[in-house]
Amino acid sequence: MKTLTGPSKGAASGNADSLVIFLHGYGADGNDLIGIADSIADHLPNTVFHAPNAPQRCTNNPMGYQWSPLPRLDGSSEEVARQGQVEAAALLNSWLDETHATEGIGPERTIIVGFSQGTMMALLVCPRRDTPVAGVVGFSGRLMDPETLGSEMKSTMPILLVHGDSDEVVPPSSLPEAADALVQAGYEVYTHISPNTGHGIAPDGLGVALQFIKMQLGLASR
């Protein structure tokens, strides 16, 4: 059976009690985000970091991966893209279950951090899982299928959405659109706009994300 693979980083303390899982963007791979662990590990010494590669080689960048095709970028049909999303969601769900079991750390001590298409996957998968994760951080992404969220959601968790105000790939308007739909569905949503930032993760956004992660893991006072 196919599964996801990718880089990881163990807990700096050697005593793991929490997980941070990075979901990369279109055309990238797990190595694109695992380096963030080096920037925040000192603040999260008991955290294990994982950054799985998406399941498909990227149509536009065979050196990287995609969670599913993107019609506006690769000319694929909406039907093919949707099927890719369904397959990727199933694989990610299975991988999350396996990782919780292997690490001995449950979803209640897990933070999912997505970037771009990785954010889209996080916001698609996490609300539809039976057991909520501790929190979701979404950089530079959007909410897919907002019209079905209310009827398909199975759990809620705090969500932080971060977006650059100069994003040329995913419009900054995607943040309030996602936030409004999530709040309407009953989610606790935090937002942050990074000034003078394009399609990327700026230091101020990463700082806000770190504080959110610490808060959700009960470490905010440390």
JOJO-V716107 format. One record per residue. N is the residue number from 1. D_CENTER is the distance of its C-alpha to the mean C-alpha in Angstrom with 1 decimal. Layout:
# JOJO-V716107
n: <N	N>
d_center: <D_CENTER	D_CENTER>
This chain:
# JOJO-V716107
n: <1	2	3	4	5	6	7	8	9	10	11	12	13	14	15	16	17	18	19	20	21	22	23	24	25	26	27	28	29	30	31	32	33	34	35	36	37	38	39	40	41	42	43	44	45	46	47	48	49	50	51	52	53	54	55	56	57	58	59	60	61	62	63	64	65	66	67	68	69	70	71	72	73	74	75	76	77	78	79	80	81	82	83	84	85	86	87	88	89	90	91	92	93	94	95	96	97	98	99	100	101	102	103	104	105	106	107	108	109	110	111	112	113	114	115	116	117	118	119	120	121	122	123	124	125	126	127	128	129	130	131	132	133	134	135	136	137	138	139	140	141	142	143	144	145	146	147	148	149	150	151	152	153	154	155	156	157	158	159	160	161	162	163	164	165	166	167	168	169	170	171	172	173	174	175	176	177	178	179	180	181	182	183	184	185	186	187	188	189	190	191	192	193	194	195	196	197	198	199	200	201	202	203	204	205	206	207	208	209	210	211	212	213	214	215	216	217	218	219	220	221	222>
d_center: <23.5	20.6	17.7	14.8	15.8	14.7	15.4	15.2	16.9	19.0	19.7	22.1	24.4	24.7	24.1	20.5	19.6	15.9	12.7	9.6	7.3	5.8	4.7	7.4	9.2	12.3	15.2	13.6	13.0	11.7	14.4	13.0	10.6	12.4	15.1	13.2	14.2	17.7	17.5	16.4	17.8	21.1	19.6	17.9	20.7	20.0	16.4	15.5	12.6	11.4	9.8	10.8	12.3	11.7	14.9	17.0	18.7	18.1	21.1	21.5	20.7	21.8	20.9	17.2	15.0	13.5	11.6	14.6	17.4	17.3	20.8	21.3	20.6	22.1	24.6	23.4	24.4	22.3	23.4	22.2	18.7	18.5	19.7	17.1	14.3	16.3	16.8	13.2	12.2	15.2	14.5	11.0	12.8	15.6	13.9	12.2	15.8	17.4	15.4	16.2	19.7	20.1	18.9	20.7	17.9	16.9	13.9	15.7	15.1	11.4	8.5	4.9	3.6	2.3	6.0	8.3	8.3	4.9	4.3	7.3	6.6	4.4	7.3	9.7	9.5	9.1	12.1	14.1	14.2	17.4	16.4	13.9	11.5	12.6	9.9	6.5	6.1	5.6	7.8	10.3	9.1	11.0	11.5	13.0	16.1	16.7	20.2	19.4	16.9	19.9	21.6	18.8	16.8	17.8	16.2	15.1	13.2	13.0	10.3	10.4	10.2	11.4	13.3	16.3	19.5	20.7	17.8	19.8	17.2	15.2	17.7	17.3	18.7	15.4	14.3	17.4	17.4	14.1	15.2	18.5	17.5	15.3	18.1	20.6	19.0	19.3	16.1	16.4	14.6	14.9	14.8	15.7	17.2	17.8	21.3	22.5	19.1	18.2	15.1	13.8	12.9	16.2	17.6	18.0	14.3	13.4	16.3	15.2	11.8	13.9	16.3	13.8	12.6	16.3	17.3	15.2	16.5	20.0	20.5	21.0	24.7	24.7>
